[in-house]
Amino acid sequence: MADGLSFTRAKAFRKALTPPEFRLWQALRRDQVGKFKFRRQHPIGPYILDFYCAAAKLAIEVDGAVHNEPDQIAHDRRRTAWLHGRGVRVVRLSASSVMRERAAVIDFIYDVVRSRLPPESPPPDC
């Protein structure tokens, strides 16, 4: 369960998406990934996920250049391990890929979501 501070921060982050996050959100919210539902800037515990599909327990993170810094790499690893311990798979996408190859990114996300669900299940509301 997220704390009050995480909810407050997530609300502020929703109003200040980066250009790649905004571009990806436009696709995710318009059902371009099947009928799978995503939440943006979703708090889980002490963390805020860029995008989250609850039914697939899938976090999508859009990473810019700052994620190549050693301190950020270490933080991202701790965060991913914490989420993994709660059954959440984290997929990291480069901001440049989101901007240049949106269709391929959407196809990739769709495939990952489907792989996280039972084979016979219809697309749920995430």
MIBAZA-49579 format. One record per atom (N, C-alpha, C): residue number from 0; residue in one letter; chain; atom name; x, y negated, z. Coordinates in nm, 4 decimals, padded with zeros to 6 digits. Each point is the difference from the previous one (the first is absolute). Example, Ala and Ser with C-alpha at 12.3 -4.5 7.8 and 13.67 -1.06 7.14 Angstrom:
<nodes>
0, A, A, N, 01.3190, 00.5690, 00.7800
0, A, A, CA, -00.0890, -00.1190, 00.0000
0, A, A, C, 00.0900, -00.1200, 00.0000
1, S, A, N, -00.0350, -00.1050, -00.0720
1, S, A, CA, 00.0820, -00.1190, 00.0060
1, S, A, C, -00.0770, -00.1090, 00.0730
</nodes>
This chain:
<nodes>
0, M, A, N, 00.0843, 00.1177, 00.0000
0, M, A, CA, -00.0843, -00.1177, 00.0000
0, M, A, C, 00.0888, -00.1240, 00.0000
1, A, A, N, -00.0329, -00.0936, -00.0820
1, A, A, CA, 00.0767, -00.1243, -00.0087
1, A, A, C, -00.0345, -00.0905, 00.1174
2, D, A, N, 00.0960, -00.0824, 00.0373
2, D, A, CA, -00.0256, -00.0948, 00.1083
2, D, A, C, -00.0597, -00.1290, -00.0560
3, G, A, N, -00.0442, -00.0896, 00.0887
3, G, A, CA, -00.0627, -00.1251, -00.0418
3, G, A, C, 00.0906, -00.0857, -00.0855
4, L, A, N, 00.1290, -00.0027, 00.0331
4, L, A, CA, 00.0947, -00.0796, -00.0775
4, L, A, C, 00.0095, 00.0508, -00.1439
5, S, A, N, -00.0004, 00.1327, -00.0171
5, S, A, CA, 00.0066, 00.0561, -00.1355
5, S, A, C, -00.1211, -00.0407, -00.0825
6, F, A, N, -00.1191, -00.0009, 00.0614
6, F, A, CA, -00.1208, -00.0413, -00.0722
6, F, A, C, 00.0084, -00.1470, -00.0399
7, T, A, N, 00.0496, -00.0824, 00.0898
7, T, A, CA, 00.0135, -00.1428, -00.0286
7, T, A, C, 00.0998, -00.0229, -00.1134
8, R, A, N, 00.1141, 00.0678, 00.0073
8, R, A, CA, 00.1019, -00.0135, -00.1039
8, R, A, C, -00.0515, 00.0522, -00.1340
9, A, A, N, -00.0711, 00.1139, 00.0024
9, A, A, CA, -00.0522, 00.0585, -00.1244
9, A, A, C, -00.0962, -00.0966, -00.0678
10, K, A, N, -00.0836, -00.0644, 00.0783
10, K, A, CA, -00.0955, -00.0960, -00.0566
10, K, A, C, 00.0739, -00.1143, -00.0695
11, A, A, N, 00.1055, -00.0503, 00.0626
11, A, A, CA, 00.0793, -00.1068, -00.0609
11, A, A, C, 00.0701, 00.0503, -00.1267
12, F, A, N, 00.0533, 00.1214, 00.0039
12, F, A, CA, 00.0696, 00.0564, -00.1161
12, F, A, C, -00.0941, 00.0174, -00.1193
13, R, A, N, -00.1283, 00.0319, 00.0256
13, R, A, CA, -00.0959, 00.0167, -00.1092
13, R, A, C, -00.0176, -00.1283, -00.0789
14, K, A, N, 00.0208, -00.1131, 00.0665
14, K, A, CA, -00.0155, -00.1297, -00.0657
14, K, A, C, 00.1276, -00.0437, -00.0707
15, A, A, N, 00.1085, 00.0739, 00.0193
15, A, A, CA, 00.1291, -00.0413, -00.0551
15, A, A, C, 00.0704, 00.1155, -00.0707
16, L, A, N, -00.0722, 00.0713, -00.0853
16, L, A, CA, 00.0616, 00.1095, -00.0746
16, L, A, C, 00.1091, -00.0534, -00.0916
17, T, A, N, 00.1045, 00.0784, -00.0174
17, T, A, CA, 00.1030, -00.0347, -00.0972
17, T, A, C, -00.0588, 00.0208, -00.1398
18, P, A, N, 00.0586, -00.0584, -00.1047
18, P, A, CA, -00.0528, 00.0238, -00.1352
18, P, A, C, -00.0099, 00.1484, -00.0375
19, P, A, N, 00.1007, 00.0840, 00.0293
19, P, A, CA, -00.0160, 00.1422, -00.0329
19, P, A, C, -00.1121, 00.0671, 00.0814
20, E, A, N, -00.0123, -00.0355, 00.1280
20, E, A, CA, -00.1083, 00.0564, 00.0809
20, E, A, C, -00.1356, -00.0424, -00.0556
21, F, A, N, -00.0120, -00.1261, -00.0386
21, F, A, CA, -00.1248, -00.0498, -00.0560
21, F, A, C, -00.0345, 00.0746, -00.1287
22, R, A, N, 00.0992, 00.0179, -00.0847
22, R, A, CA, -00.0215, 00.0696, -00.1277
22, R, A, C, -00.0459, 00.1444, 00.0228
23, L, A, N, 00.0638, 00.0680, 00.0936
23, L, A, CA, -00.0402, 00.1369, 00.0295
23, L, A, C, -00.1379, 00.0034, 00.0655
24, W, A, N, -00.0291, -00.0929, 00.0882
24, W, A, CA, -00.1306, -00.0052, 00.0650
24, W, A, C, -00.1118, -00.0185, -00.1022
25, Q, A, N, 00.0245, -00.0797, -00.1027
25, Q, A, CA, -00.1022, -00.0188, -00.1029
25, Q, A, C, -00.0385, 00.1335, -00.0638
26, A, A, N, 00.0976, 00.0868, -00.0202
26, A, A, CA, -00.0279, 00.1316, -00.0583
26, A, A, C, -00.0652, 00.0927, 00.1022
27, L, A, N, 00.0502, 00.0009, 00.1221
27, L, A, CA, -00.0525, 00.0916, 00.1011
27, L, A, C, -00.1438, -00.0333, 00.0372
28, R, A, N, -00.0322, -00.1253, 00.0074
28, R, A, CA, -00.1351, -00.0372, 00.0432
28, R, A, C, -00.1028, 00.0120, -00.1118
29, R, A, N, 00.0449, 00.0128, -00.1217
29, R, A, CA, -00.0920, 00.0136, -00.1138
29, R, A, C, -00.0160, 00.1453, -00.0425
30, D, A, N, 00.0272, 00.0909, 00.0910
30, D, A, CA, -00.0171, 00.1440, -00.0247
30, D, A, C, 00.0803, 00.0508, -00.1187
31, Q, A, N, 00.1161, -00.0580, -00.0255
31, Q, A, CA, 00.0830, 00.0489, -00.1096
31, Q, A, C, 00.0799, 00.1235, 00.0407
32, V, A, N, -00.0107, 00.0395, 00.1268
32, V, A, CA, 00.0629, 00.1221, 00.0486
32, V, A, C, -00.1137, 00.0958, 00.0339
33, G, A, N, -00.0744, 00.0405, -00.1028
33, G, A, CA, -00.1169, 00.0838, 00.0226
33, G, A, C, -00.1002, -00.0767, 00.0846
34, K, A, N, -00.0669, 00.0697, 00.0869
34, K, A, CA, -00.0939, -00.0634, 00.0925
34, K, A, C, 00.0605, -00.0077, 00.1400
35, F, A, N, 00.1293, 00.0148, 00.0084
35, F, A, CA, 00.0666, -00.0022, 00.1297
35, F, A, C, 00.0018, -00.1415, 00.0557
36, K, A, N, -00.0314, -00.0115, 00.1267
36, K, A, CA, -00.0065, -00.1311, 00.0647
36, K, A, C, 00.1292, -00.0271, 00.0766
37, F, A, N, 00.0493, -00.1200, -00.0169
37, F, A, CA, 00.1201, -00.0442, 00.0685
37, F, A, C, -00.0318, -00.1223, 00.0846
38, R, A, N, 00.0744, -00.0132, 00.1070
38, R, A, CA, -00.0062, -00.1196, 00.0841
38, R, A, C, 00.1328, -00.0724, -00.0182
39, R, A, N, -00.0039, -00.1313, 00.0054
39, R, A, CA, 00.1256, -00.0760, -00.0118
39, R, A, C, 00.0391, -00.0536, 00.1360
40, Q, A, N, 00.1298, -00.0074, 00.0219
40, Q, A, CA, 00.0560, -00.0508, 00.1249
40, Q, A, C, -00.0722, 00.0641, 00.1190
41, H, A, N, 00.0069, 00.1321, 00.0032
41, H, A, CA, -00.0720, 00.0797, 00.1002
41, H, A, C, 00.0900, 00.0312, 00.1198
42, P, A, N, -00.0416, -00.0404, 00.1214
42, P, A, CA, 00.0822, 00.0282, 00.1181
42, P, A, C, -00.0157, 00.1438, 00.0489
43, I, A, N, 00.1127, 00.0637, 00.0282
43, I, A, CA, 00.0040, 00.1309, 00.0655
43, I, A, C, 00.1088, -00.0095, 00.1060
44, G, A, N, -00.0398, 00.0151, 00.1243
44, G, A, CA, 00.0956, -00.0137, 00.1095
44, G, A, C, 00.0666, -00.1357, -00.0076
45, P, A, N, 00.1312, -00.0044, 00.0133
45, P, A, CA, 00.0701, -00.1291, -00.0040
45, P, A, C, 00.0311, -00.0489, -00.1422
46, Y, A, N, -00.0432, 00.0747, -00.1004
46, Y, A, CA, 00.0355, -00.0308, -00.1383
46, Y, A, C, -00.1201, -00.0461, -00.0814
47, I, A, N, 00.0306, -00.0741, -00.1059
47, I, A, CA, -00.1021, -00.0427, -00.0950
47, I, A, C, 00.0399, 00.0551, -00.1361
48, L, A, N, -00.0880, 00.0817, -00.0564
48, L, A, CA, 00.0272, 00.0641, -00.1281
48, L, A, C, -00.0487, -00.0896, -00.1127
49, D, A, N, 00.0768, -00.0098, -00.1070
49, D, A, CA, -00.0434, -00.0814, -00.1136
49, D, A, C, -00.1357, 00.0494, -00.0491
50, F, A, N, -00.0105, 00.1306, -00.0272
50, F, A, CA, -00.1247, 00.0598, -00.0468
50, F, A, C, -00.0141, 00.1370, 00.0646
51, Y, A, N, -00.1260, 00.0389, 00.0291
51, Y, A, CA, -00.0225, 00.1265, 00.0687
51, Y, A, C, -00.1269, 00.0660, -00.0521
52, C, A, N, 00.0103, 00.1290, -00.0319
52, C, A, CA, -00.1149, 00.0828, -00.0369
52, C, A, C, -00.0193, 00.0983, 00.1154
53, A, A, N, -00.1061, -00.0207, 00.0784
53, A, A, CA, -00.0223, 00.0797, 00.1205
53, A, A, C, -00.0254, 00.1472, -00.0312
54, A, A, N, -00.0795, 00.0306, -00.1021
54, A, A, CA, -00.0332, 00.1391, -00.0307
54, A, A, C, 00.1245, 00.0805, -00.0351
55, A, A, N, 00.0964, -00.0619, -00.0665
55, A, A, CA, 00.1227, 00.0680, -00.0384
55, A, A, C, 00.1128, -00.0226, 00.1012
56, K, A, N, -00.0267, -00.0820, 00.1020
56, K, A, CA, 00.1035, -00.0385, 00.0970
56, K, A, C, 00.1268, -00.0412, -00.0756
57, L, A, N, -00.0182, -00.0961, -00.0892
57, L, A, CA, 00.1064, -00.0446, -00.0887
57, L, A, C, 00.0222, -00.1498, 00.0140
58, A, A, N, 00.1238, -00.0369, 00.0265
58, A, A, CA, 00.0395, -00.1402, 00.0057
58, A, A, C, 00.0801, -00.0323, -00.1258
59, I, A, N, -00.0339, -00.1124, -00.0621
59, I, A, CA, 00.0740, -00.0487, -00.1166
59, I, A, C, 00.0698, -00.1279, 00.0433
60, E, A, N, 00.1308, -00.0026, -00.0139
60, E, A, CA, 00.0790, -00.1175, 00.0361
60, E, A, C, 00.0642, -00.0574, -00.1260
61, V, A, N, -00.0139, -00.1300, -00.0167
61, V, A, CA, 00.0606, -00.0705, -00.1132
61, V, A, C, 00.1242, -00.0701, 00.0535
62, D, A, N, 00.1158, 00.0442, -00.0460
62, D, A, CA, 00.1266, -00.0476, 00.0531
62, D, A, C, 00.0715, -00.0953, -00.0942
63, G, A, N, 00.0294, -00.1173, 00.0506
63, G, A, CA, 00.0816, -00.0967, -00.0719
63, G, A, C, 00.1467, 00.0193, 00.0351
64, A, A, N, 00.0825, -00.0939, -00.0421
64, A, A, CA, 00.1455, 00.0095, 00.0178
64, A, A, C, 00.0425, 00.0094, 00.1460
65, V, A, N, -00.0752, -00.0604, 00.0910
65, V, A, CA, 00.0371, 00.0019, 00.1419
65, V, A, C, 00.0083, 00.1428, 00.0540
66, H, A, N, -00.0704, 00.0924, -00.0620
66, H, A, CA, 00.0010, 00.1388, 00.0460
66, H, A, C, 00.1291, 00.0723, -00.0362
67, N, A, N, 00.0917, -00.0672, -00.0691
67, N, A, CA, 00.1318, 00.0569, -00.0304
67, N, A, C, 00.1048, -00.0399, 00.1027
68, E, A, N, -00.0375, -00.0841, 00.0950
68, E, A, CA, 00.0926, -00.0445, 00.1054
68, E, A, C, 00.0141, 00.1113, 00.1044
69, P, A, N, 00.1204, 00.0218, 00.0542
69, P, A, CA, 00.0222, 00.1092, 00.0961
69, P, A, C, -00.0954, -00.0002, 00.1199
70, D, A, N, -00.0234, -00.1163, 00.0598
70, D, A, CA, -00.0909, -00.0049, 00.1158
70, D, A, C, -00.1419, 00.0386, -00.0399
71, Q, A, N, -00.0422, -00.0448, -00.1166
71, Q, A, CA, -00.1351, 00.0315, -00.0459
71, Q, A, C, -00.0122, 00.1474, -00.0365
72, I, A, N, 00.1044, 00.0557, -00.0586
72, I, A, CA, 00.0004, 00.1428, -00.0326
72, I, A, C, -00.0180, 00.0818, 00.1270
73, A, A, N, 00.0724, -00.0355, 00.1050
73, A, A, CA, -00.0113, 00.0711, 00.1275
73, A, A, C, -00.1407, -00.0145, 00.0585
74, H, A, N, -00.0546, -00.1200, -00.0058
74, H, A, CA, -00.1360, -00.0232, 00.0503
74, H, A, C, -00.1013, 00.0826, -00.0792
75, D, A, N, 00.0134, 00.0004, -00.1324
75, D, A, CA, -00.0927, 00.0753, -00.0849
75, D, A, C, 00.0073, 00.1499, 00.0313
76, R, A, N, 00.1195, 00.0504, 00.0279
76, R, A, CA, 00.0143, 00.1420, 00.0336
76, R, A, C, -00.0703, 00.0327, 00.1318
77, R, A, N, 00.0179, -00.0860, 00.1004
77, R, A, CA, -00.0672, 00.0216, 00.1289
77, R, A, C, -00.1518, -00.0038, -00.0175
78, R, A, N, -00.0446, -00.0956, -00.0755
78, R, A, CA, -00.1433, -00.0179, -00.0257
78, R, A, C, -00.0587, 00.1208, -00.0728
79, T, A, N, 00.0686, 00.0452, -00.1035
79, T, A, CA, -00.0448, 00.1165, -00.0759
79, T, A, C, -00.0045, 00.1239, 00.0888
80, A, A, N, 00.1013, 00.0189, 00.0838
80, A, A, CA, 00.0030, 00.1156, 00.0907
80, A, A, C, -00.1172, -00.0069, 00.0985
81, W, A, N, -00.0278, -00.1180, 00.0527
81, W, A, CA, -00.1113, -00.0171, 00.0941
81, W, A, C, -00.1321, 00.0337, -00.0682
82, L, A, N, -00.0198, -00.0499, -00.1207
82, L, A, CA, -00.1233, 00.0268, -00.0743
82, L, A, C, -00.0104, 00.1484, -00.0364
83, H, A, N, 00.1118, 00.0576, -00.0430
83, H, A, CA, 00.0017, 00.1423, -00.0358
83, H, A, C, -00.0420, 00.0855, 00.1194
84, G, A, N, 00.0437, -00.0386, 00.1191
84, G, A, CA, -00.0374, 00.0718, 00.1212
84, G, A, C, -00.1493, -00.0034, 00.0277
85, R, A, N, -00.0703, -00.0906, -00.0649
85, R, A, CA, -00.1449, -00.0112, 00.0140
85, R, A, C, -00.0730, 00.0490, -00.1247
86, G, A, N, 00.0757, 00.0697, -00.0870
86, G, A, CA, -00.0604, 00.0604, -00.1180
86, G, A, C, -00.0179, -00.0923, -00.1185
87, V, A, N, 00.0591, -00.1186, 00.0051
87, V, A, CA, -00.0137, -00.0969, -00.1092
87, V, A, C, 00.1203, 00.0126, -00.0929
88, R, A, N, -00.0268, 00.0192, -00.1277
88, R, A, CA, 00.1075, -00.0004, -00.0993
88, R, A, C, 00.0210, -00.1436, -00.0463
89, V, A, N, 00.1250, -00.0390, -00.0106
89, V, A, CA, 00.0350, -00.1347, -00.0447
89, V, A, C, 00.0627, 00.0098, -00.1385
90, V, A, N, -00.0551, -00.0765, -00.0940
90, V, A, CA, 00.0553, -00.0098, -00.1349
90, V, A, C, 00.0478, -00.1435, -00.0166
91, R, A, N, 00.1257, -00.0141, -00.0367
91, R, A, CA, 00.0590, -00.1317, -00.0180
91, R, A, C, 00.0135, -00.0281, -00.1498
92, L, A, N, -00.0498, -00.1147, -00.0414
92, L, A, CA, 00.0077, -00.0419, -00.1399
92, L, A, C, 00.0776, -00.1299, -00.0070
93, S, A, N, 00.0835, -00.0138, -00.0995
93, S, A, CA, 00.0727, -00.1266, -00.0145
93, S, A, C, -00.0952, -00.1069, -00.0531
94, A, A, N, 00.0195, -00.1195, 00.0495
94, A, A, CA, -00.0832, -00.1118, -00.0449
94, A, A, C, 00.0134, -00.0193, -00.1504
95, S, A, N, 00.1198, 00.0195, -00.0522
95, S, A, CA, 00.0198, -00.0190, -00.1438
95, S, A, C, -00.0780, 00.1040, -00.0812
96, S, A, N, -00.0093, 00.1238, 00.0491
96, S, A, CA, -00.0787, 00.1023, -00.0705
96, S, A, C, -00.1477, -00.0361, -00.0026
97, V, A, N, -00.0494, -00.0509, 00.1117
97, V, A, CA, -00.1407, -00.0401, 00.0067
97, V, A, C, -00.0276, -00.1097, -00.1027
98, M, A, N, 00.0930, -00.0928, -00.0130
98, M, A, CA, -00.0198, -00.1115, -00.0919
98, M, A, C, 00.0156, 00.0405, -00.1466
99, R, A, N, 00.0947, 00.0902, -00.0293
99, R, A, CA, 00.0298, 00.0344, -00.1391
99, R, A, C, -00.0747, 00.1218, -00.0516
100, E, A, N, -00.0336, 00.0935, 00.0903
100, E, A, CA, -00.0536, 00.1287, -00.0435
100, E, A, C, -00.1261, 00.0366, 00.0778
101, R, A, N, -00.0937, -00.0925, 00.0082
101, R, A, CA, -00.1175, 00.0209, 00.0848
101, R, A, C, -00.0782, 00.1254, -00.0372
102, A, A, N, -00.0211, 00.0255, -00.1263
102, A, A, CA, -00.0765, 00.1190, -00.0412
102, A, A, C, 00.0678, 00.1283, 00.0482
103, A, A, N, 00.1302, 00.0096, -00.0156
103, A, A, CA, 00.0729, 00.1181, 00.0459
103, A, A, C, -00.0053, 00.0121, 00.1520
104, V, A, N, 00.0077, -00.1120, 00.0698
104, V, A, CA, -00.0088, -00.0008, 00.1461
104, V, A, C, -00.1371, 00.0509, 00.0442
105, I, A, N, -00.1056, -00.0457, -00.0647
105, I, A, CA, -00.1358, 00.0437, 00.0340
105, I, A, C, -00.0146, 00.1504, -00.0240
106, D, A, N, 00.0505, 00.0493, -00.1125
106, D, A, CA, -00.0052, 00.1440, -00.0284
106, D, A, C, 00.0750, 00.0796, 00.1071
107, F, A, N, 00.1152, -00.0505, 00.0402
107, F, A, CA, 00.0798, 00.0655, 00.1030
107, F, A, C, -00.0763, 00.0047, 00.1327
108, I, A, N, -00.0584, -00.1112, 00.0400
108, I, A, CA, -00.0763, -00.0046, 00.1252
108, I, A, C, -00.1159, 00.0987, -00.0048
109, Y, A, N, -00.0706, 00.0033, -00.1126
109, Y, A, CA, -00.1114, 00.0940, -00.0163
109, Y, A, C, 00.0475, 00.1438, 00.0204
110, D, A, N, 00.1112, 00.0355, -00.0630
110, D, A, CA, 00.0538, 00.1350, 00.0136
110, D, A, C, 00.0368, 00.0322, 00.1446
111, V, A, N, 00.0592, -00.0953, 00.0701
111, V, A, CA, 00.0379, 00.0229, 00.1399
111, V, A, C, -00.1243, 00.0171, 00.0866
112, V, A, N, -00.1003, -00.0841, -00.0196
112, V, A, CA, -00.1236, 00.0135, 00.0775
112, V, A, C, -00.0618, 00.1370, -00.0236
113, R, A, N, -00.0133, 00.0396, -00.1250
113, R, A, CA, -00.0590, 00.1308, -00.0319
113, R, A, C, 00.0800, 00.1141, 00.0631
114, S, A, N, 00.1314, -00.0126, 00.0040
114, S, A, CA, 00.0830, 00.1060, 00.0573
114, S, A, C, -00.0174, 00.0111, 00.1515
115, R, A, N, -00.0505, -00.1037, 00.0624
115, R, A, CA, -00.0195, 00.0002, 00.1453
115, R, A, C, -00.1373, 00.0536, 00.0398
116, L, A, N, -00.0864, 00.0267, -00.0956
116, L, A, CA, -00.1353, 00.0468, 00.0279
116, L, A, C, -00.0156, 00.1450, -00.0431
117, P, A, N, -00.0954, 00.0728, 00.0576
117, P, A, CA, -00.0251, 00.1378, -00.0456
117, P, A, C, -00.0317, 00.0019, -00.1490
118, P, A, N, 00.0433, 00.1036, -00.0727
118, P, A, CA, -00.0158, 00.0038, -00.1457
118, P, A, C, -00.1423, -00.0140, -00.0503
119, E, A, N, -00.0960, 00.0510, 00.0704
119, E, A, CA, -00.1381, -00.0011, -00.0481
119, E, A, C, -00.0801, -00.1206, 00.0446
120, S, A, N, 00.0599, -00.0854, 00.0807
120, S, A, CA, -00.0790, -00.1086, 00.0572
120, S, A, C, -00.0238, -00.1129, -00.1001
121, P, A, N, -00.1209, -00.0545, -00.0001
121, P, A, CA, -00.0278, -00.1155, -00.0868
121, P, A, C, 00.0676, -00.1234, 00.0584
122, P, A, N, 00.0215, -00.1029, -00.0806
122, P, A, CA, 00.0603, -00.1215, 00.0542
122, P, A, C, -00.0852, -00.0571, 00.1125
123, P, A, N, 00.0576, -00.0154, 00.1189
123, P, A, CA, -00.0760, -00.0525, 00.1120
123, P, A, C, 00.0083, -00.1512, 00.0072
124, D, A, N, -00.0796, -00.0549, 00.0886
124, D, A, CA, 00.0204, -00.1394, 00.0351
124, D, A, C, 00.1096, -00.0015, 00.1036
125, C, A, N, 00.1125, -00.0600, -00.0336
125, C, A, CA, 00.1133, -00.0037, 00.0923
125, C, A, C, -00.0145, -00.1157, 00.0966
</nodes>
